């Protein structure tokens, strides 16, 4: 008899990508409709993923609507976000962007605030161009020449239906109907990665060629003809350098600025007063670059006299990689950073305030819930506005605080809370293992007492019945001792003993069965077995037995039924397998999971109150759930950002006390939670 499918929510018609083009609504009505379509769901809603932050992320582009003050867009590695209140709050605006992972550059129609374009640069793939006519509520792809790698976009400020797009090795292309049709411009074979239009003379276009040597091309007739305009501009062979261009022709006609950030981090700024015919060094140099009426911002400097003199300004926390001047404002400036989200200045960069509320574009590499108080979270976050730090929330993710020293957050792999003493928290990273006994306020480094133990902590497991007993998986390459890749401590990490029964290069998975603490499972990798060896111990790690006979493909992770130590799920590149006899036999348990290349399950979690309910998170396919122990699986799709770069998605956690509540980290999209009905 076929298994009955659980009643899971289906995407609404509004969530499907619209056919394009669609009729334009009046600007005001379309704007209000877009805000309603893309607003986040209530945090308490069921059958829907909602973001818990922490806010921030890697911001690669910022754009503002000249026609509607306060309407902003941010392009991140986790998609597109929109703010309607000048950056005070942000919502995800990526519905319909059917891509997996990339860098998003956003441009806004200067006259119609609800029309925006997103240029998506995907690693190892053909890049793409998308359009939204409802303020980012939905997106549809635009046709571009086959095989074109789009890299830059510019919109004519007086005739917004005219678009210019820079491509890799196909020069520039032009559209005069809002992107429906395109014409190749007579500069084929050139790699353009920067475009800028003179707002005072829109037929004048500047393009930065990425070819070696780099150069600037200029057209004064809408792209019909082009000339080199880079005399005395030392771009040279800087293929991988970052280049930005800015114009303030409203107050300085014919003046153009260029900032260059070299591969080794050296920034320089140049100015041309004759539309690029000749160039001269401008001030101390800086990156990123932006122009406001009468003001040029370049890194740590700004000029209010056309670049003749410069004075030092403050930079926001983190690593700024893009500036945005608010339209028609000389003092309001935004900064998008590579590692601290978005910041806003209202005083011409004299001071900065965080402006990332709702910007769920962080990477959460480690996460744990206090087993006695599910409202207490610990997370290791990258790109958060609070910095690359170990973070704590005491209210279920509503707010976060930075805890612990900076060194603790570097490559934080794993977090664990002692279930018998929940104020005791362990954190494992490339810097080693640390322990806090006061809920993360202070930390002690647990230096290995055995010379053979490496500093890296790849896996960590706590004995739920004996406080202070823990197991640790590490690397062996630094000592070449393949017989000491896992260790055990019975005194809260003060001293360690080797588990000699595990032999390999490193231990990627180490689990203690909650219902039988003497039962352990491990996955070991080495040069002879790169796909992983699954082993089991029933005596607290003293002896081990291989139990992977019958498994197929590389082993990624495991999950143990909290009520039955012999019932285990294993995810491999070939699918999900289940054993009910402690690894004696394995059966495939992945019907309706989209297993294949590149999709495969890289994270598993068993519901602690309903062991037949299992969750699987996978590269390129999101999160699935089974209600019958793996016989059939169904997607948990509502509200989940479908962005899964390889080797990033690997975090699934269940609420220890609330059935049906799940946490996941989809790539650079922060922490998300889902509650079933």
N, C-alpha and C positions, 0 to 999 in steps of 0.2 A: 504494500500500500504506500502511496506517495506521502511524504511528510507534508503536513499542512503548513502553509506559509504564514508566518506571524503577520499581524496587521501593522506594517511599518508605514510611515508617512511617505507620500510620493511628492515629487516636485510639483508645485503649482504651475499652471500655464504661464504665469508672469515670470517664473524663474527660468523658462526656456529662452534660448537666444532668439531674438526677434528677426524676422526677415528684414532685409535692408534693401533699399531705403524705406523709411516710414514717414508718414506726414508729420511735418513739424507743427507742434502746438504753439500757441502764443507763448512768448518767453515766460511771462509770470506764471501762467498755468502749468507749463512744462516744468518749471523749476520747483513749484510746490509738489507736483506729482512725483518728481524725482526724489525729493526729500522723503516722501512717504514710502516710496518703493524700496529705498536702500537703507532705511532706518534699522538699527539693530533690534532684535526681538527682546522681549522682557527676559531678564536674567532667570526668572523662575519658570520660564516656559518649558514644556515637555517636548520630547522628540525633536529637539533642535539644538544645534551646537551654538554656544555663546562664548565669547572671549572673556578671559579673566586677566589678560595682560601677562606679565608686566608690560607697561606701555614703552614704546620706543621702537628702535630698529635701524636697519641700514637704509638710509634715504638717498636715492640716486638722482631724483629730480623733484623740483617744486614748480608749480605754475599757479598764477592768479588770474581771475577774470577781471579785465579792465572795465567791463560793463556792470558788474555787480560787486560792490565792495564786500570784502570778507569771504568770498567764495574762493577756496584754495583746493589744489590737488597735490598729492604727494605720490611719487612713484617709488616703490620699494621692491625688494626681492620677493616680498610676499604679496605683490599685486598693487592695486591702486586704492588710495584712500582719499576721502573728501571731507573738507571742513566748510561749514556755512557760517561760521562765526569768527573768522579771522584766526583760526588755529587754536581756539580755546578747547574745542572737542573735534574728534575725527570719527568717521564711520568707514567701514570697508565699502568700496565701490568697484568691485571686480566681477560682478555677475555677467556671465557670458564670455569672459576671457578664457577661452578653452585652450590654455597652454599649461605646461607643467612647471616651469621654473625659468626665471629670466630677470633681466633688468628692465624696468619700466620707465620710459620717458614720456611725460605728459605735456601736451600743448592745448591751450584753450582758445576757442574762437573769440576774437577781441570784441565782437559786437553781440554775439548770442551766447549768453553765459551757460546755457544748457548744452552747448555743443563742445565736445572735447575729443582729442585724439590721443591714443596711447601707442607708442612705439615700443615693441617688445623685442629685446635682444636675448635669444635663447642660446645657451652653450651647445655647440655641436649640432645646430639646427638652423633652418632657414628662418630669418627673423620676419616679423609680421607687423602690420599696421591695423589698428582698430579704431572704431568711431563710436561715440555715444551722443545721442541727441536728447538725453534726459538726465544730464548732470551726473553721469556715471552710474545711473540706476541699472542700465543694461548696456552691453557693448556688442557690436557686430564687426566682423572682419571686412577690411577694404581690399579690393583687388589690386595687386601690384604686379609688375612684370615677373614672370616665372623665374624663380631662382634668385630674385633680388634680395640682398641682405640690407635691410633698411637700417640706417644708423643715426639719422638726424632729421628733424622736421622743423619747418618754419612756415608761418601763416602770414599772408599779406594783411597788414592792419587795416587797410582801406577796403579791400575786396576779399573778405575771409574765405570765399569759396576757392580762392587761389592758394594752392599748397605747393611747397617745394620739399622734396625728400632727398636726402643724401644717402647713397648706397655704397656698398663695398664693391669696388672695381667696375661698377656700371655708372659712375658719375652721379648726376642728379636727374630726377624725374619731376614732372610738373603736372598738376591737375588744376583745372579751372571750374570744376563742378563738385567740389567738396570731397574729392577722392574716388568718385565713381569711375572715371577714366583717367589715364595717364599718358603723358608724352615724354619720351626720352629727350633730354637736352643735349646739345652738341658738345659734350665733354665726356664722352664714354671712356671707360677704362681707368677712371680715377676713383680712388677710395676716399669718399667724403665722410667725415665723422662729426663735423660742426657746420651749422648753417646759421646765418643771421641776416635779417632784413633791415635796411635803413628805414625807420618809421617815418622820417620826413620825405624820403624818396623811395617808395616801396618797389620801384623797378630795379633798385640797386640791391644786389644780393652778394653777401660774402660767404665763401666756403673754404674750410680748412681741409686740405688734402693730406691724407695720412701716408701717402706714398713716400718713399725715400728718394731724395730729401723732401721733407715736409714743405708745404708752401701754402699761400693764400691766393685763391682765385676770386676775381670780382666780375660781376656782370652788372651793367647799367641799363640793360634792356630786357629785364625779366627772364634772363637765362638764355637769350638768343645767341649771344657771343660772350666769351670769357677772356680775361687777361690776368697774368700774374701780377700780384700787388703785394710784394713782400720784401722790397729792397731794404737791406740792413736789418731784417728780422731774422735772428739766428735760430730758426726752428731746427735746421739740420736733420740728421738721421735720428729722429725721436719718435719712432713708430709707436711705442708703447707709452709715451708720455701723454698726460692729460692736457687738453687745450680748451680754454673758454674764451668767448668773445663778448664784448658789451659795447653798446652805442648810447650816447646821451646827446643825440642831435637836436633835442628840443632846446637845449641851452648852448650846445657846442656843435654847430653844424660841421659836417665832414670829419668829425673826430671819432676815431675807433680805438678801442683798447683790446689787447690780447694778453692773457696770462697763461703761462706754461708751467706745468708741474712735471719735473723730470722723473725718471724711474727711481732715482735715488732720493726723491723728496725735496729737491731744490726748486723753489718757485721764483719766477721772474715775470715782470710786467712790462709791456711795451705800448707806446701810443703813436698813432698816426693822426696828423691834422689835415691830411689831404686825401682822405678816402683810401688809405692804404698804399699810396704811391711810395712813401718813405716812412720809416719807423725809427723811433728812438726809445731808449730805456726810460721808464717812468717810475720814479720814486724807488723805494726799497724793494718793490716786487712782492707779490703775494698771490695766494690762491685759497679759496675760490674768488670769482670776480662777479660783480653786479653793478648795474648803473641805475641810479635814481635821478630825479630832476635836479641837476646841478651838483650831484655827488657821485663819485666813483668809489666803490669798496673793493679792495684787493687784499685779501688775507688779513693781516694785522694792521693794515693802513687804510686811510681814506683821504680823498682829496676833494675840496670844494672849489678849486680854481682851475679845473681842466687838467689836472695832473702836474701843475707847476710846483706845488708844494704838497706835502703829505704829513699827516699826523697819525700817531698810533691809536688804535682802538682795541677794545677787548674782543676776545674770541669766546664763543660758547664752549662748554665742556665737550670733550670728545674730539673727533677729527672731522671738521667741516669739509664737505666736498661739493656743496652747492649753496650759493646765496640767492635769495629772491627779494627784491625790493617791492614793497606794496605799490600798486599803481598810483601814480600822482602823489606819492609821499616821499619826502627826502629823509625821513627819520625812522620809518617803520621798516624793519629788515627781518627776514627769516633765514635760518640756517638749517640745512639738512646735513646730518652727520653720518659717518660710516658706522658709528658705534654707540651713539647716545640719542638717537631719534631727532626730533625737531625742536628748535629753540627760536624764541621771538624777542626782538629788541624794539622798544618804542622810543628810544632816545639816540638813534644813530649809532648803535653798537657801543654805547658807553656801558650798558649792562644788558643782561640776558635773563629770560625766564623760560622754563621748560614749557613746551607747547605740544605735548605728545599724548594728551589724554584720549584714549580710545584707539591709538595707533598700535594695533596688535601686530607688530612686525619683528618681534624679538625671537631669538632662538633659545629654547629651554633645553639644556643638555642633560639635566638631572632634576628629579622631582620626587618628593615623598610627602605623604600625609601622616600626621600624628595619629596613630591607631586608637588613641583614647579620646581625641578631640578632632574630628574631621574638619573643623574650620581652621585648623592650623596647618599651613603649608610651608615647605622649604623648597627653594628652586635655585638652580644655578643658571643664570641667564646671561646671554650675550647680546649686546646691542641695546640693552634697556637704558632708559633715560637716567636711571640711577647708576649706570656704569656696568662694566663686566664684573658683577659681584654675586655673592651668595645672598639671596633675598628670602625674606620671611613675610608671610601674611598671617595675621591672627583673626581675620574675618572672612575666610573663604575666598580670598582673591580680590576683594573690593579694593584694598590698598596693600602696598608692599613697602617693606623697609629693608635697607641694606644692612647686612650683619657680617661679622667676620672680617679678617684681614684680606687685603687685596690678593696676596699670593694664593689664597685658598680657592679663588674663583678661576684660576688659570687651568683650562682644560679639565673642568670638573666633570668627572665621569659618573659618579654615583653618590647618593645620599641614603642614609638609613637611620631610623629612629628605634631605640630600644623599646620594645612593647611593654616591658616590665618596669622601665624607668624612662618615661617619655621625654623628660628634660634632657636626656642624653642623646645626642645626635652625632653621627659619624659622617664625614665627608671625605671621599676619595678622589684624588686628582693626579695630574702629572707631578705635582709637588709632594705627593705622598698622602698619608692618611692623617686626619686630624679628628679630635673629639671635643665636643662641648658638653658640659654637664649642667648648663643653665639656659637651655633653649636657644643656643646660638649667640648669646651675648659675648662670651669669651671662649677661646679655643686653645687647645694644646696639641702641638705636633707630636705624633706618635712615631718616633724614629725607629726603624727596624732594628731589632736586637740580634738578628742573624745576618752576617755579612752577605749571604747569598741572595737576600731579598732585595729586589729592585724597588725604586721609589714609586714607580707608577702603580696605580690601583685601577685595575680594569673591572673587577667584580668584587662584591662584598655581600655577605649574608650573615644575619644574626640569628642565634638560637632563641626561639620564642619562649622556651621554658627555663633558660638559665641566663640571667642578666650578666652581661660581661663576656659571654662566649660568642666569638665571631670568627668568620672565615674570610680569607682575602685571597683574591687571584691577582697575580702580577705578571710581569715580563721576566724572561730569563736571559735575554740577549746580553745584558750588561755584565753578567758574571759567567755566562755560558753554562750555568747549572740547570739543566733541563729537568732535574728531579726535585726542584724547589720552586715551582711556579705557583703553588698554593700553600698557605700557612694558616695556623689556627692559634687563637689566643683565648685564654680563659680568665684573663684579668683586665678586661676592657682595653686591650691593645698595648699594655705595658710590656709584655713579653710574648714571643711567638715561637712556634715549633713548625717544622716543615711537614707537609703531608706528602711523604715520599711515594705514595702510591699513584700520584698523578705525574705523568712524564710528558713534557712537550715544550713548546716555546712560550705559550701564554694561555691563560684561562679566560675565555670570553664570557662564560656563564657559570655562576656558582649559586645554587639554591639549597635551602633547608626546607624540608617538608614540614608545614605547620603542625600537622597532626601526629608526626613522628620525628622529633628533632634529631634523632640519631641518623636519619636517612637524608643523604645529600645527593644532589645531581650536579654534574659539571660538564662543560664542553671545552675540550682542549684542542688547540691547533699546533701544528708543527710543520716543518718542511716536508716530511714524509706523508702527512695527512692534512693538507691545506684546507680540506672541507670540514674538518672538525671530528673529534672522537667524543662520543657521549658515554660518560661513565657514571657509576652509582656506588655509593657507600652506605652501608647500614650500621656502621659502628662509629659514627662521628668523625669519619675521615681517615681512620687508621688504615683501612684496606679499601681497594676500589676494583670494580668489575666493569668491563666494557659492555654496553647494552645497545649498541647502535646497529645490530644486525637487522636488516629489513628496511632501514631508512635510506632515502635516495636524495642526492643533492647536498649542497653545502648547508650546514646547520647554523642557524642564526640565533635562535633563542628558545627558551623553554618556559613552561608554566605548569605548576603543580596544583592539583585540586587541594584546597585547604582542609578538606575533610577526609581525604583518602590519599595516602602517600604513594600508592601504586598507580594512581591515575594521573598521567602526565601527557601534556601536549608539547609537541616539538614543531617549530617552523623551519622549513628548509627551502631552498631555492626551487624545489619541485612541489612544494605544497605543505600542508599541515598533516601531521601524523599523531595518532593517539595510541597510548598503551593503557591497559587496565590491570596489567600484572607486573608493574614495576620495570618494564623494559624487556620482558621476556619475548613478547610479540608486539608488533606495531601494525596498525591499519591506517590507511589513508582516510582523512577526515576533513575534506575540503571541497565537498560538492557545492557548486555555485560560487566558489571563490574564484576571482579572475586571475588564476595562476598563469604565469608565462613570463616572457621577456618583454619589457623589463619588470613587470609587476610580480612581486612576491611578498609574502608576509615577513615583516622584520620585527614585529612586536606582538606579544600575546599576553592576555590577562584573563584569569578565571574569576567570575563573580564569587566573592567570599560567602554570600548567603544563598546563592542558587548555583551550585557547581555545574549544572548542565548548561549554564549560560557562559559562553566564552567569547572573547573579543579578539580580533586580529587586525592589526594595522600594517599597511603595506606600501611599499614604494609604488607610486603611480596609481594606486586604486583606493586609497583612503582607509576607512574603518568599516569592518563588517562584524556582524554578530550572529551567533548560532544559539538557538534555544534548546537544542537537542544533542549537545555534546559533540557537535561537528558534523552531523549527517547532512545538514543544509545550512547555508549562510546567506545573510541578506545585508545590503548596505545600510549604513546609518548616515544618511546624506544631508539632512536638513541643515543648511547654514554652514557646512564645513568647507573651508577654503581648499580647493583641490590643487595644492601646490606641493609636490613631493620630489625634491631632488634626490638622487641616489645617495645612500649612506647617511641620510640625515634623519628620516623618520624612524623612531625607535622607542617612543615613549607612550605607554599606555598604563593607566593606573585606575583602580576601582576604589570607590569610597568604602572604607571598612565597615561602615555602619548603615549606610543608606543604600538599599538594593536598587540596582539599575542606574546608578550614577557613575559616570565614567569621565576620565580626564585624558587628554591627548595633546601632543604638540606636533602639528603638521608643519614641518619645515620652519621657515621664518614667519610664523603666524602666531606666536605666543602660545599661551596655555588655553585650551578650550575645554569646556565641560558640556556634558550631554546627560539629560535625565529622561529615562523611559517612563511611559505612562504605567 
